[in-house]
C-alpha cells in the first residue's frame, strides 16, 4: 500500500510547482491533477517528467481538468462532442503512460443526465477501451452532486459491469454525500482500486489526516483485511490548512504509523 499526496492540495498553485514542492519535501508518491488544457502539451509533460525523475517520485494516477465538463462532454446525446472527449481521454492515457500512472480519475455524469444506467456504462467502457490502449484504466469517483455520489448508482454500475466497474473512493465525498465511508469500503472492496483520503470533524468535512476524528487505524486495517494493495492519496483543499508544512507533517505522521495500523 502506498501513501501519497495529490498535487491538487496546493491548488491554485501551478501543477509543476506543486509537484516540485512534494519532491522537495521528500514525498515520493502522488496523483497529478491537471488544471489547464495547455498542461497536456508535450513540453509541459517533459517538465513534469524531469521533476519526477529528479526527486524519484512515482505517480499513481492522473486527474483530468475536464471533470466539471464530463457530464456535458461524455454523457450527453451529442455524439460529436463525445468524440472530442474520447480524444482528450486518449491524450490523458498517453500522459499516464509517460508518467507511469495506472489510473485516470473520472467524476462522470450529473444526476439529471439523459442516459440510462446501461448507456452510461456503455460510454464508460468505450472510454476504458481507449485508455487501455496505453495501459491506463478509468476509475469512477464517488463525487457529491454527481451520479456516482449515490450508492445505488455505484451498485448499478457493479451489477451491469461486474469487475469492470472500478472505483476511486473519496472519504470526504462520502461524508458530503451523507453516508459513512465504510458503507462503500465494505460493499465495494472488490471494485475499489484507489482512495482519496482526508479527515473530518463535526465542523468540517475536509481536514488533513490527523486533524479530525476519523480512525485511520481502523481504516487501514479494514482495507488491508480486504486485500487492498493500491494507493491512498491525501486530497484536501486550500482552506484545510494554513501552511504547506501542515500537509507534509500530516503525510509523514500517517506514513510512519501505517505499518503499525496494519
Rosetta blueprint (number, residue, H / E / L):
1 X L
2 X E
3 X E
4 X E
5 X E
6 X E
7 X H
8 X H
9 X H
10 X H
11 X L
12 X L
13 X L
14 X L
15 X H
16 X H
17 X H
18 X H
19 X H
20 X H
21 X H
22 X H
23 X H
24 X H
25 X H
26 X L
27 X L
28 X L
29 X E
30 X E
31 X E
32 X E
33 X E
34 X L
35 X L
36 X L
37 X H
38 X H
39 X H
40 X H
41 X L
42 X H
43 X H
44 X H
45 X H
46 X H
47 X H
48 X H
49 X H
50 X H
51 X H
52 X H
53 X H
54 X H
55 X H
56 X L
57 X L
58 X E
59 X E
60 X E
61 X E
62 X E
63 X E
64 X L
65 X L
66 X L
67 X H
68 X H
69 X H
70 X H
71 X H
72 X H
73 X H
74 X L
75 X L
76 X L
77 X L
78 X L
79 X H
80 X H
81 X H
82 X H
83 X H
84 X H
85 X H
86 X H
87 X H
88 X H
89 X H
90 X H
91 X H
92 X H
93 X H
94 X H
95 X H
96 X H
97 X H
98 X H
99 X H
100 X L
101 X L
102 X L
103 X E
104 X E
105 X E
106 X E
107 X L
108 X L
109 X L
110 X L
111 X L
112 X L
113 X L
114 X L
115 X L
116 X L
117 X H
118 X H
119 X H
120 X H
121 X H
122 X H
123 X H
124 X H
125 X H
126 X H
127 X H
128 X H
129 X H
130 X H
131 X H
132 X H
133 X L
134 X L
135 X L
136 X L
137 X E
138 X E
139 X E
140 X E
141 X E
142 X L
143 X L
144 X L
145 X L
146 X L
147 X H
148 X H
149 X H
150 X L
151 X H
152 X H
153 X H
154 X H
155 X H
156 X H
157 X H
158 X H
159 X H
160 X H
161 X H
162 X H
163 X H
164 X H
165 X L
166 X L
167 X E
168 X E
169 X E
170 X E
171 X H
172 X H
173 X H
174 X H
175 X H
176 X H
177 X H
178 X L
179 X L
180 X L
181 X H
182 X H
183 X H
184 X H
185 X H
186 X H
187 X H
188 X L
189 X L
190 X L
191 X L
192 X E
193 X E
194 X E
195 X E
196 X E
197 X E
198 X L
199 X E
200 X L
201 X L
202 X L
203 X L
204 X L
205 X L
206 X L
207 X E
208 X L
209 X L
210 X L
211 X L
212 X L
213 X L
214 X L
215 X L
216 X H
217 X H
218 X H
219 X H
220 X H
221 X H
222 X H
223 X H
224 X H
225 X H
226 X L
227 X L
228 X L
229 X L
230 X L
231 X E
232 X E
233 X E
234 X E
235 X L
236 X L
237 X L
238 X H
239 X H
240 X H
241 X L
242 X L
243 X L
244 X H
245 X H
246 X H
247 X H
248 X H
249 X H
250 X H
251 X H
252 X H
253 X H
254 X H
255 X H
256 X H
257 X H
258 X H
259 X H
260 X H
261 X H
262 X L
